[in-house]
Amino acid sequence: MALGRTLVGLGLSSRVGLVPAARGATSLYGDWRPGGELYGNMIGRTKAALAGGLPGGGSGRLRGMVWVQVGGEGARGVGVGERPLACG
């Protein structure tokens, strides 16, 4: 919620929607690849949120994404640059 309030406070938009898709103990490289189950769930939740419309009417648009990875890769001994990261 703090992120949404901060974005509104910066004047970037008067409304900010957050679509949670977190899953603990997962790896960005191993578990969130395009075509995978977790990736598909995230895309599905985002599309559903956009299709649902805004309270009071109107529609939203996707303007960005925030990813927070809390050290799982480092704990497994994976260093920066050891695995390619595909974004799509």
MOPAC internal coordinates of N, CA, C and O (Angstrom, degrees):
PM7 1SCF
backbone

  N    0.0000 0     0.00 0     0.00 0    0    0    0
  C    1.4386 1     0.00 0     0.00 0    1    0    0
  C    1.5275 1   111.36 1     0.00 0    2    1    0
  O    1.2310 1   120.61 1   145.24 1    3    2    1
  N    1.3119 1   116.44 1   -34.76 1    3    2    1
  C    1.4625 1   119.20 1  -179.91 1    5    3    2
  C    1.5246 1   110.73 1   -61.43 1    6    5    3
  O    1.2310 1   120.10 1   141.68 1    7    6    5
  N    1.3171 1   117.41 1   -38.32 1    7    6    5
  C    1.4624 1   121.03 1   178.62 1    9    7    6
  C    1.5303 1   110.18 1   -61.36 1   10    9    7
  O    1.2310 1   120.07 1   132.58 1   11   10    9
  N    1.3098 1   117.47 1   -47.42 1   11   10    9
  C    1.4621 1   121.01 1   178.95 1   13   11   10
  C    1.5116 1   112.11 1   -60.38 1   14   13   11
  O    1.2310 1   120.66 1   135.30 1   15   14   13
  N    1.3237 1   116.35 1   -44.70 1   15   14   13
  C    1.4757 1   120.03 1   179.30 1   17   15   14
  C    1.5256 1   111.04 1   -63.77 1   18   17   15
  O    1.2310 1   120.45 1   142.21 1   19   18   17
  N    1.3204 1   116.74 1   -37.79 1   19   18   17
  C    1.4640 1   120.62 1   179.04 1   21   19   18
  C    1.5231 1   110.54 1   -65.25 1   22   21   19
  O    1.2310 1   119.86 1   136.37 1   23   22   21
  N    1.3248 1   117.87 1   -43.63 1   23   22   21
  C    1.4609 1   120.89 1   179.33 1   25   23   22
  C    1.5214 1   111.40 1   -63.07 1   26   25   23
  O    1.2310 1   120.57 1   137.42 1   27   26   25
  N    1.3335 1   116.51 1   -42.58 1   27   26   25
  C    1.4664 1   119.69 1   176.64 1   29   27   26
  C    1.5189 1   109.58 1   -63.58 1   30   29   27
  O    1.2310 1   120.22 1   137.22 1   31   30   29
  N    1.3322 1   117.18 1   -42.78 1   31   30   29
  C    1.4602 1   121.69 1   179.83 1   33   31   30
  C    1.5183 1   113.55 1   -62.24 1   34   33   31
  O    1.2310 1   120.27 1   151.19 1   35   34   33
  N    1.3184 1   117.09 1   -28.81 1   35   34   33
  C    1.4622 1   121.27 1   177.75 1   37   35   34
  C    1.5227 1   112.32 1   -78.12 1   38   37   35
  O    1.2310 1   120.82 1   173.11 1   39   38   37
  N    1.3052 1   116.04 1    -6.89 1   39   38   37
  C    1.4577 1   119.90 1   178.88 1   41   39   38
  C    1.5112 1   113.61 1    81.04 1   42   41   39
  O    1.2310 1   119.94 1  -164.97 1   43   42   41
  N    1.3185 1   117.71 1    15.03 1   43   42   41
  C    1.4626 1   120.39 1  -179.31 1   45   43   42
  C    1.5223 1   111.66 1   -73.03 1   46   45   43
  O    1.2310 1   120.69 1   152.66 1   47   46   45
  N    1.3106 1   116.29 1   -27.34 1   47   46   45
  C    1.4538 1   122.17 1   178.67 1   49   47   46
  C    1.5144 1   108.21 1  -166.74 1   50   49   47
  O    1.2310 1   120.60 1   -24.24 1   51   50   49
  N    1.3057 1   116.45 1   155.76 1   51   50   49
  C    1.4623 1   118.92 1   176.00 1   53   51   50
  C    1.5198 1   111.18 1   -86.28 1   54   53   51
  O    1.2310 1   120.59 1   165.10 1   55   54   53
  N    1.3359 1   116.48 1   -14.90 1   55   54   53
  C    1.4606 1   122.18 1   177.89 1   57   55   54
  C    1.5271 1   109.10 1  -135.02 1   58   57   55
  O    1.2310 1   121.19 1   -40.96 1   59   58   57
  N    1.3059 1   115.34 1   139.04 1   59   58   57
  C    1.4627 1   120.94 1   177.10 1   61   59   58
  C    1.5187 1   107.46 1  -134.88 1   62   61   59
  O    1.2310 1   120.31 1   -52.74 1   63   62   61
  N    1.3048 1   117.02 1   127.26 1   63   62   61
  C    1.4596 1   121.60 1   175.77 1   65   63   62
  C    1.5115 1   109.56 1  -106.12 1   66   65   63
  O    1.2310 1   120.60 1   -40.80 1   67   66   65
  N    1.3006 1   116.46 1   139.20 1   67   66   65
  C    1.4663 1   121.99 1   177.13 1   69   67   66
  C    1.5203 1   108.61 1  -114.93 1   70   69   67
  O    1.2310 1   120.36 1   -49.05 1   71   70   69
  N    1.3222 1   116.92 1   130.95 1   71   70   69
  C    1.4548 1   122.57 1  -179.12 1   73   71   70
  C    1.5240 1   107.68 1  -115.36 1   74   73   71
  O    1.2310 1   119.90 1   -80.24 1   75   74   73
  N    1.3245 1   117.80 1    99.76 1   75   74   73
  C    1.4652 1   119.56 1  -178.47 1   77   75   74
  C    1.5269 1   111.15 1   -73.36 1   78   77   75
  O    1.2310 1   121.18 1   -40.56 1   79   78   77
  N    1.3107 1   115.35 1   139.44 1   79   78   77
  C    1.4625 1   120.57 1   177.75 1   81   79   78
  C    1.5253 1   110.36 1  -142.89 1   82   81   79
  O    1.2310 1   120.25 1  -155.63 1   83   82   81
  N    1.3087 1   117.12 1    24.37 1   83   82   81
  C    1.4636 1   121.76 1  -173.53 1   85   83   82
  C    1.5220 1   112.35 1   -69.04 1   86   85   83
  O    1.2310 1   121.38 1   -29.64 1   87   86   85
  N    1.3028 1   114.96 1   150.36 1   87   86   85
  C    1.4584 1   122.60 1   171.62 1   89   87   86
  C    1.5182 1   105.94 1  -146.24 1   90   89   87
  O    1.2310 1   120.34 1   -61.49 1   91   90   89
  N    1.3087 1   116.95 1   118.51 1   91   90   89
  C    1.4555 1   121.60 1  -177.96 1   93   91   90
  C    1.5186 1   113.32 1   -67.80 1   94   93   91
  O    1.2310 1   121.58 1   -22.30 1   95   94   93
  N    1.3108 1   114.59 1   157.70 1   95   94   93
  C    1.4721 1   123.68 1   175.96 1   97   95   94
  C    1.5254 1   112.42 1    56.28 1   98   97   95
  O    1.2310 1   120.74 1  -138.16 1   99   98   97
  N    1.3385 1   116.20 1    41.84 1   99   98   97
  C    1.4601 1   120.76 1   176.99 1  101   99   98
  C    1.5226 1   109.46 1  -122.40 1  102  101   99
  O    1.2310 1   121.42 1   -15.58 1  103  102  101
  N    1.3021 1   114.89 1   164.42 1  103  102  101
  C    1.4577 1   122.59 1  -178.25 1  105  103  102
  C    1.5244 1   109.39 1  -113.76 1  106  105  103
  O    1.2310 1   120.50 1   -46.49 1  107  106  105
  N    1.3251 1   116.65 1   133.51 1  107  106  105
  C    1.4551 1   120.59 1   176.85 1  109  107  106
  C    1.5316 1   109.71 1   -57.38 1  110  109  107
  O    1.2310 1   120.48 1   133.94 1  111  110  109
  N    1.3086 1   116.69 1   -46.06 1  111  110  109
  C    1.4629 1   120.79 1  -177.38 1  113  111  110
  C    1.5281 1   112.07 1   -70.98 1  114  113  111
  O    1.2310 1   120.21 1   136.08 1  115  114  113
  N    1.3037 1   117.21 1   -43.92 1  115  114  113
  C    1.4558 1   119.97 1  -172.80 1  117  115  114
  C    1.5131 1   115.72 1   -87.91 1  118  117  115
  O    1.2310 1   119.98 1   150.30 1  119  118  117
  N    1.3238 1   117.65 1   -29.70 1  119  118  117
  C    1.4583 1   120.31 1  -171.22 1  121  119  118
  C    1.5237 1   115.45 1  -112.96 1  122  121  119
  O    1.2310 1   119.75 1   162.76 1  123  122  121
  N    1.3253 1   118.09 1   -17.24 1  123  122  121
  C    1.4694 1   120.80 1  -173.42 1  125  123  122
  C    1.5283 1   112.58 1  -114.71 1  126  125  123
  O    1.2310 1   119.90 1  -154.55 1  127  126  125
  N    1.2987 1   117.80 1    25.45 1  127  126  125
  C    1.4650 1   121.16 1  -179.89 1  129  127  126
  C    1.5256 1   111.46 1   -69.14 1  130  129  127
  O    1.2310 1   120.05 1   -35.07 1  131  130  129
  N    1.3447 1   117.52 1   144.93 1  131  130  129
  C    1.4672 1   119.73 1   173.41 1  133  131  130
  C    1.5242 1   110.15 1   -53.83 1  134  133  131
  O    1.2310 1   120.91 1   -46.92 1  135  134  133
  N    1.3187 1   115.86 1   133.08 1  135  134  133
  C    1.4522 1   121.36 1  -177.30 1  137  135  134
  C    1.5187 1   113.10 1    96.24 1  138  137  135
  O    1.2310 1   120.53 1   164.61 1  139  138  137
  N    1.3378 1   116.60 1   -15.39 1  139  138  137
  C    1.4571 1   120.81 1   179.78 1  141  139  138
  C    1.5205 1   112.15 1   -84.12 1  142  141  139
  O    1.2310 1   120.82 1   -11.63 1  143  142  141
  N    1.3283 1   116.03 1   168.37 1  143  142  141
  C    1.4595 1   121.47 1  -176.65 1  145  143  142
  C    1.5293 1   112.73 1   -61.97 1  146  145  143
  O    1.2310 1   119.82 1   131.87 1  147  146  145
  N    1.3260 1   117.95 1   -48.13 1  147  146  145
  C    1.4625 1   120.32 1  -177.67 1  149  147  146
  C    1.5200 1   111.55 1   -66.40 1  150  149  147
  O    1.2310 1   120.71 1   139.90 1  151  150  149
  N    1.3093 1   116.25 1   -40.10 1  151  150  149
  C    1.4692 1   120.69 1   176.63 1  153  151  150
  C    1.5285 1   109.74 1   -61.44 1  154  153  151
  O    1.2310 1   120.51 1   133.63 1  155  154  153
  N    1.3227 1   116.64 1   -46.37 1  155  154  153
  C    1.4576 1   121.57 1   179.40 1  157  155  154
  C    1.5232 1   112.20 1   -61.04 1  158  157  155
  O    1.2310 1   120.65 1   139.26 1  159  158  157
  N    1.3392 1   116.37 1   -40.74 1  159  158  157
  C    1.4614 1   120.17 1   177.12 1  161  159  158
  C    1.5255 1   111.06 1   -62.19 1  162  161  159
  O    1.2310 1   120.51 1   137.29 1  163  162  161
  N    1.3411 1   116.63 1   -42.71 1  163  162  161
  C    1.4606 1   121.02 1  -179.99 1  165  163  162
  C    1.5312 1   110.57 1   -62.71 1  166  165  163
  O    1.2310 1   120.39 1   135.00 1  167  166  165
  N    1.3189 1   116.87 1   -45.00 1  167  166  165
  C    1.4656 1   121.06 1   179.43 1  169  167  166
  C    1.5236 1   109.99 1   -63.67 1  170  169  167
  O    1.2310 1   120.37 1   136.83 1  171  170  169
  N    1.3334 1   116.90 1   -43.17 1  171  170  169
  C    1.4617 1   121.07 1   179.70 1  173  171  170
  C    1.5201 1   112.30 1   -61.93 1  174  173  171
  O    1.2310 1   120.41 1   136.87 1  175  174  173
  N    1.3415 1   116.82 1   -43.13 1  175  174  173
  C    1.4694 1   120.60 1   179.01 1  177  175  174
  C    1.5261 1   110.83 1   -64.39 1  178  177  175
  O    1.2310 1   120.59 1   141.03 1  179  178  177
  N    1.3346 1   116.47 1   -38.97 1  179  178  177
  C    1.4634 1   120.71 1   179.77 1  181  179  178
  C    1.5203 1   110.71 1   -66.58 1  182  181  179
  O    1.2310 1   120.12 1   134.72 1  183  182  181
  N    1.3155 1   117.37 1   -45.28 1  183  182  181
  C    1.4714 1   120.75 1   179.05 1  185  183  182
  C    1.5272 1   111.05 1   -63.35 1  186  185  183
  O    1.2310 1   120.44 1   139.89 1  187  186  185
  N    1.3313 1   116.77 1   -40.11 1  187  186  185
  C    1.4689 1   120.23 1   178.97 1  189  187  186
  C    1.5295 1   110.45 1   -64.19 1  190  189  187
  O    1.2310 1   120.55 1   139.41 1  191  190  189
  N    1.3278 1   116.56 1   -40.59 1  191  190  189
  C    1.4662 1   120.09 1   179.30 1  193  191  190
  C    1.5267 1   110.73 1   -64.71 1  194  193  191
  O    1.2310 1   120.19 1   138.92 1  195  194  193
  N    1.3123 1   117.24 1   -41.08 1  195  194  193
  C    1.4641 1   120.57 1   179.52 1  197  195  194
  C    1.5276 1   111.41 1   -68.64 1  198  197  195
  O    1.2310 1   120.12 1   143.21 1  199  198  197
  N    1.3164 1   117.37 1   -36.79 1  199  198  197
  C    1.4596 1   121.45 1  -178.84 1  201  199  198
  C    1.5303 1   111.80 1   -74.43 1  202  201  199
  O    1.2310 1   120.47 1   155.77 1  203  202  201
  N    1.3223 1   116.70 1   -24.23 1  203  202  201
  C    1.4551 1   120.89 1  -176.60 1  205  203  202
  C    1.5124 1   114.90 1   -70.78 1  206  205  203
  O    1.2310 1   119.91 1   163.15 1  207  206  205
  N    1.2913 1   117.77 1   -16.85 1  207  206  205
  C    1.4647 1   120.70 1  -178.91 1  209  207  206
  C    1.5156 1   112.11 1    76.58 1  210  209  207
  O    1.2310 1   120.94 1    -5.21 1  211  210  209
  N    1.3046 1   115.80 1   174.79 1  211  210  209
  C    1.4581 1   122.78 1  -177.78 1  213  211  210
  C    1.5178 1   111.15 1   -99.71 1  214  213  211
  O    1.2310 1   120.34 1   -30.96 1  215  214  213
  N    1.3258 1   116.96 1   149.04 1  215  214  213
  C    1.4651 1   118.81 1   173.26 1  217  215  214
  C    1.5318 1   109.86 1   -57.78 1  218  217  215
  O    1.2310 1   120.35 1   -48.35 1  219  218  217
  N    1.2950 1   116.93 1   131.65 1  219  218  217
  C    1.4590 1   120.11 1  -177.91 1  221  219  218
  C    1.5195 1   113.09 1    87.42 1  222  221  219
  O    1.2310 1   120.21 1  -178.80 1  223  222  221
  N    1.3218 1   117.21 1     1.20 1  223  222  221
  C    1.4640 1   121.36 1   177.68 1  225  223  222
  C    1.5124 1   112.87 1   102.35 1  226  225  223
  O    1.2310 1   121.52 1    -9.56 1  227  226  225
  N    1.2911 1   114.70 1   170.44 1  227  226  225
  C    1.4622 1   121.08 1  -178.94 1  229  227  226
  C    1.5079 1   112.06 1    89.44 1  230  229  227
  O    1.2310 1   121.45 1    -2.53 1  231  230  229
  N    1.2982 1   114.83 1   177.47 1  231  230  229
  C    1.4589 1   120.23 1  -179.61 1  233  231  230
  C    1.5221 1   109.84 1  -133.23 1  234  233  231
  O    1.2310 1   121.28 1   -20.35 1  235  234  233
  N    1.2971 1   115.16 1   159.65 1  235  234  233
  C    1.4565 1   120.77 1   178.65 1  237  235  234
  C    1.5104 1   110.72 1  -107.48 1  238  237  235
  O    1.2310 1   121.63 1    -4.66 1  239  238  237
  N    1.3008 1   114.48 1   175.34 1  239  238  237
  C    1.4689 1   119.89 1   174.36 1  241  239  238
  C    1.5148 1   108.00 1  -142.25 1  242  241  239
  O    1.2310 1   121.36 1   -29.53 1  243  242  241
  N    1.2959 1   115.01 1   150.47 1  243  242  241
  C    1.4578 1   121.09 1   179.93 1  245  243  242
  C    1.5187 1   108.54 1   -80.34 1  246  245  243
  O    1.2310 1   120.97 1   -56.29 1  247  246  245
  N    1.3260 1   115.75 1   123.71 1  247  246  245
  C    1.4590 1   119.99 1  -178.05 1  249  247  246
  C    1.5147 1   112.21 1  -119.09 1  250  249  247
  O    1.2310 1   119.94 1   172.80 1  251  250  249
  N    1.2986 1   117.72 1    -7.20 1  251  250  249
  C    1.4497 1   118.85 1  -179.63 1  253  251  250
  C    1.5131 1   111.47 1   178.01 1  254  253  251
  O    1.2310 1   121.94 1    -4.26 1  255  254  253
  N    1.3094 1   113.89 1   175.74 1  255  254  253
  C    1.4548 1   121.52 1  -179.47 1  257  255  254
  C    1.5157 1   108.42 1  -145.15 1  258  257  255
  O    1.2310 1   120.75 1   -37.33 1  259  258  257
  N    1.3157 1   116.17 1   142.67 1  259  258  257
  C    1.4581 1   121.59 1   176.70 1  261  259  258
  C    1.5193 1   107.44 1  -119.62 1  262  261  259
  O    1.2310 1   120.65 1   -51.28 1  263  262  261
  N    1.3046 1   116.36 1   128.72 1  263  262  261
  C    1.4551 1   121.49 1   177.56 1  265  263  262
  C    1.5196 1   107.97 1  -117.62 1  266  265  263
  O    1.2310 1   120.37 1   -49.60 1  267  266  265
  N    1.3224 1   116.91 1   130.40 1  267  266  265
  C    1.4539 1   121.32 1   176.78 1  269  267  266
  C    1.5226 1   107.29 1  -121.51 1  270  269  267
  O    1.2310 1   120.52 1   -64.17 1  271  270  269
  N    1.3067 1   116.61 1   115.83 1  271  270  269
  C    1.4618 1   122.57 1   178.00 1  273  271  270
  C    1.5174 1   107.10 1  -111.27 1  274  273  271
  O    1.2310 1   120.51 1   -57.74 1  275  274  273
  N    1.3145 1   116.63 1   122.26 1  275  274  273
  C    1.4599 1   120.70 1  -172.72 1  277  275  274
  C    1.5201 1   111.16 1  -103.69 1  278  277  275
  O    1.2310 1   120.07 1  -115.19 1  279  278  277
  N    1.2943 1   117.48 1    64.81 1  279  278  277
  C    1.4562 1   122.39 1   166.88 1  281  279  278
  C    1.5024 1   119.16 1    73.45 1  282  281  279
  O    1.2310 1   118.79 1  -175.48 1  283  282  281
  N    1.3048 1   119.91 1     4.52 1  283  282  281
  C    1.4589 1   120.23 1  -179.33 1  285  283  282
  C    1.5171 1   113.12 1   -60.59 1  286  285  283
  O    1.2310 1   120.40 1   139.26 1  287  286  285
  N    1.3183 1   116.85 1   -40.74 1  287  286  285
  C    1.4615 1   120.52 1  -179.87 1  289  287  286
  C    1.5245 1   110.43 1   -65.04 1  290  289  287
  O    1.2310 1   120.55 1   137.10 1  291  290  289
  N    1.3193 1   116.55 1   -42.90 1  291  290  289
  C    1.4539 1   119.97 1  -179.64 1  293  291  290
  C    1.5162 1   111.83 1   -64.25 1  294  293  291
  O    1.2310 1   120.59 1   143.37 1  295  294  293
  N    1.3099 1   116.47 1   -36.63 1  295  294  293
  C    1.4582 1   120.65 1   179.52 1  297  295  294
  C    1.5194 1   111.84 1   -65.44 1  298  297  295
  O    1.2310 1   120.56 1   154.56 1  299  298  297
  N    1.3236 1   116.54 1   -25.44 1  299  298  297
  C    1.4645 1   120.56 1   179.37 1  301  299  298
  C    1.5296 1   111.94 1   -90.58 1  302  301  299
  O    1.2310 1   120.11 1  -176.65 1  303  302  301
  N    1.3327 1   117.39 1     3.35 1  303  302  301
  C    1.4563 1   120.22 1   178.46 1  305  303  302
  C    1.5097 1   114.29 1    82.27 1  306  305  303
  O    1.2310 1   119.65 1  -163.47 1  307  306  305
  N    1.3280 1   118.26 1    16.53 1  307  306  305
  C    1.4535 1   121.35 1   178.75 1  309  307  306
  C    1.5116 1   108.15 1   -89.88 1  310  309  307
  O    1.2310 1   120.50 1   -60.08 1  311  310  309
  N    1.3177 1   116.65 1   119.92 1  311  310  309
  C    1.4607 1   120.94 1  -178.70 1  313  311  310
  C    1.5132 1   111.94 1   -95.14 1  314  313  311
  O    1.2310 1   121.11 1   -14.65 1  315  314  313
  N    1.3234 1   115.48 1   165.35 1  315  314  313
  C    1.4523 1   121.31 1   178.26 1  317  315  314
  C    1.5261 1   109.66 1   -59.44 1  318  317  315
  O    1.2310 1   120.69 1   -46.90 1  319  318  317
  N    1.3020 1   116.28 1   133.10 1  319  318  317
  C    1.4593 1   121.53 1   177.78 1  321  319  318
  C    1.5099 1   114.46 1    84.09 1  322  321  319
  O    1.2310 1   119.25 1   177.34 1  323  322  321
  N    1.3200 1   119.03 1    -2.66 1  323  322  321
  C    1.4625 1   120.13 1  -179.86 1  325  323  322
  C    1.5291 1   112.32 1   -78.39 1  326  325  323
  O    1.2310 1   120.53 1   153.93 1  327  326  325
  N    1.3297 1   116.60 1   -26.07 1  327  326  325
  C    1.4576 1   120.66 1   179.48 1  329  327  326
  C    1.5115 1   108.30 1  -130.35 1  330  329  327
  O    1.2310 1   120.30 1   -41.12 1  331  330  329
  N    1.3178 1   117.04 1   138.88 1  331  330  329
  C    1.4608 1   118.65 1   178.08 1  333  331  330
  C    1.5166 1   110.63 1   -72.27 1  334  333  331
  O    1.2310 1   120.55 1   -32.65 1  335  334  333
  N    1.3096 1   116.55 1   147.35 1  335  334  333
  C    1.4603 1   122.38 1   177.37 1  337  335  334
  C    1.5112 1   108.42 1  -112.04 1  338  337  335
  O    1.2310 1   120.77 1   -61.40 1  339  338  337
  N    1.3189 1   116.14 1   118.60 1  339  338  337
  C    1.4520 1   120.94 1   179.73 1  341  339  338
  C    1.5109 1   109.20 1  -102.38 1  342  341  339
  O    1.2310 1   120.57 1   -54.11 1  343  342  341
  N    1.3004 1   116.51 1   125.89 1  343  342  341
  C    1.4609 1   121.37 1   176.94 1  345  343  342
  C    1.5231 1   107.54 1  -116.76 1  346  345  343
  O    1.2310 1   120.71 1   -44.51 1  347  346  345
  N    1.2965 1   116.25 1   135.49 1  347  346  345
  C    1.4535 1   117.48 1  -179.41 1  349  347  346
  C    1.4762 1   114.14 1  -158.25 1  350  349  347
  O    1.2310 1   120.10 1   180.00 1  351  350  349

